[in-house]
Amino acid sequence: MTYSAVLSAAEPQIWCRDHRGRTYSFEDFLKLTESFHGYPAPGVVIGAKMVDMAMRQMTAGTLFDAVCETAKCLPDAVQLLTPCTLGNGWLQVVPLDRFAVTLFDKVHRNGIRVFIDPERLDAYPETRHWFFGIKPKRKDRTRELLGEIERAGENLFGVQSVHVWLEHAAKKPSEPRTVCPDCGESYPSRHGPSCLACQGKLSYYERG
């Protein structure tokens, strides 16, 4: 399903930029979100604007890492627009369950934090209802919500200059691994005599 109807008849404006300087209109990023995330999630679209705002306040050429304060939607925006991913360790998720992202330079750990500011949502009722879960999610209201998000632009967010603590800035080194005597798979040796799954502490499946 496409959502081009949320765009105005005017020439599309830049919604966000990636770390290489490539620009995306709102419609372009909706399509990119749909192809990556599975559907044009409002959280990813909002996250893109937040990441764009943070990058624009950083000195050009800065090597940066990222921290997301939620695992929902926001990490996908970071991974779409920056070189920071969960896989390469440049993106970390701190489970505070706040919709906020921080980009910080790798050397001095100074950065920019962008967050949804609840005080700014009163002027945008559809976004407020979505953010606070006041109304059940309805697909037939998605166009209204996305249109309001596009109109709001940067008006939804607060911005802070921050310094990131070392434990969240440092990339964790590789740790010694061994082979589990029960399942025969590799796991971190610090977990004990067998892997956490075989200890019954962190398993999520049973063998068929």
Summary of the structure (lengths in Angstrom):
residues: 208
radius of gyration: 19.9
end to end distance: 36.5
largest distance: 64.5
contacts: 592
relative contact order: 0.13
helix: 37%
strand: 20%
